[in-house]
Amino acid sequence: MSSIFGHALIGAAIGDNAKSESKSEQLFLSLFFMGLVVCPDLDYLLTWCFGVNIAPRYTHSIGASVVIACIGLGLKKYVFVKRLRNANSLLIGVASMAHVFMDYCVGVHKNPIFWPLADSVYALNHGFLPSAGKLDILNFYFWRNLAIEMGILVPVAAFISARGRNALKKRVYIAILAVGVLMLCGYISIGLSR
C-alpha cells in the first residue's frame, strides 16, 4: 500500500485544482480532498482499535470509490454548500478513485478492485510505488520507502496541482529536475523486492 502521506499529498494536489477565494477556503478544500483520498484506509481503524482484519479489503474497490464520491457530493450539496461550491464533481470523482489506483501501482497487496462486479483480487505485477509497510517510526524500511515514494509522488503532485503546474511553467529547470527525481526514484522503486 502507498503511505497515508502519499495519499494525502495527491489529495491536496487534486484539491488545488478547485478555485478558492481565500486561504481558509483553500485549506478546507485541501483537507476535504485529502480526506477523500485517504478514506479507503479507514478500515485500518477496525484493525488497530478492535483487532478486526478485513480481507479482502472491499474499501479498495471501484464500488467503495463510488460510495466515497457520493458521500463527497452529498457533503458538497447539503453540508458544506458554501465551502465546497468550487469543488466540481469530476475532481471529487478523481479523488475518490486515486487511492485505489495508487495502491494498485504498489503491486504488493491484491485488492478486489472491480467489486461489487467481481470478487477477484488484483495488483500490478511490477509495482512502481514502494510499499509503506508497517507504520513504525523505528523501522528503517518505512523511512527509506517513504523517501522513495515522495521522490515519485511530489513531482506527480506538482504536475497535478494547478499552482504546481504554474510554478513548473515559470521555472523549466525545476520541471526537468522534478522529472529526473521521479525517474530516479521510480527506477529504485521498481528494483525493490515485492
N, C-alpha and C positions, 0 to 999 in steps of 0.2 A: 504494500500500500504506500501511497505517497504520504508525506507528513502533513499534519494539521497546518503547519506553517506554509507549506506549498499550496495547499487548498485555499487557505485564507488569502495568500498573495494573488492567486489567479482570480479569486472572488473580488478582491479590491480592484484589480485591473479591469475586470468586466464592468464593475460598477462605475469606474471612472468615465465610461462612455455615456452615462446618463448625465445630462446637463444639470448643473446645480446653480442656485442663485446666491448661496452663501457658503461659508466654510462649515457651518454646523449642518447644513443640508448635505454637503458633500461627505462629511463624516458619517452621517446617518446612512446615506446611500452605500458607502463603503462597508459599513458594518452589516447592513441588510444583505448585500451581495456576498460578503464573506460568510454570513450565516447560511445562505442558500447552498453554497458550495461545500461547506463543512457538514451540513445537516445529515448526510448519509452515515457519518461516523457516530451519530448519537447512539447507535446500538451498542457502542462500547460502554456506555454508561450502565447498561444492564449487566455487562460482563464485570466491570470494575466494582459496581455497587452491590450486585446481588449474585454474582457468580454464574449468571445465565449466559451460556455460549450459544449464539445463534449461528447455525450453519445449515445450508448456505446463507450468505448474507443478502437477503432479499432487498435490503436498503440500497444495495449497489446494483440496481437494475433500472431499465427504462421505465418500468411500471412505477417504481418508487420515485423516479425523477419527475414523472408526470404529476404524481401526487404532490411533491415538493413544489413544483411550478404552480399548481392550482392553489396551494396554500399561499405562496408568494403573491399570486394575482389577487387572491381574496384579501390579503393584508393590504395590498395597494388600493383596492376598490373600497373596502369597508372600514379599515382601521387607521391606516396611515395615509389618508387621502391626500393631504397637502404635502407631506414629506416625500411621498413616492410618486408624485404626479409626473415627474420626468423619467421614471423608470419604465421603459417600454416593455411590452410583453415579450419581444424577441430576446432582450437582454436577460429577462427573468428565466426564460426557457433555456437559454445557453448556460446560464449559471447553474441551473438545476441539473443539467447533463454533464457539466465539467468534471465533477467528482468521479463519476463512473468512467469517463474517458481517461482521466489521469491514472486511476487505479489499474485500468486495463493496460496502460502503457508501462506499468511497472513490470508486469509479466510474472509475478510471484504467486499471488493468491487468485484462484479461479473464482469467479462470481457469476451468478445467474443473470447475465446482462439482459437477456430477452424475456425475463419473467415479466408478466404472467403468461406470455405467449409460449414460452418453452422453459423447462427447468434445467436444461443443460448449462454447465458452467464453462466459462471461457477465460483465458488470459493470453496475452501476446506471447508467442514462443520466445522471442528475444527482446525482452523489455528494454527500453532506453531511459527509463527513470529508475533511480535506485530505490530500494525498499527502505522505508523509515525504520522498520523493525520495531523492537520494543522501545517505548518512550522511557529512557533511563538516562539521566544526566551523567552517570558514571560510565556509560557504555561508549567506548571509543568508536565503534562502528556506526552508532547512531549519529555522532558528530561528523564523521567522515562522509557518510551518505547524505546527511543534511547539507553539507557544504557542496557536494556534487549536485544534489538536487537544486539548490539555489543557483548554482552556476548555469543550470539549464533553464530554470523557471524565471529567474529575474530578467534575462533577455526576452523570453517569451512574453512575460508580463509587460515589459516595456513596449513591445510591438502591439499587444492587445489594448493597452491603455491609451486613451485619447491624448493625455498630456505626455505620456512616454513617446508616442509617435511624433508629436510636435517637437519634443526635445531632440529626438534622433534625427529629424529632418534638418534641424538647425546645426547639428554637430555630427556630420557624417562620420568622422573618425571614431566617435563613441559608438555609432551603429556598427561600424566594422569591428571594433573591439568586442562589442556585445555578441556579434555573430561568432567571432573567434572563441570567446569563452564558452558559448553554447556548444560549439563543435568539439572543443577540447573536453568539456565535462561530459558531453554525450558519448564521446569515444571511450572515456574512462568508465562511464556507467555501463556501456554495453559489454565491457570486459569483466565486470564483476560477476561472481558466481551467483546463480539464482537458486 
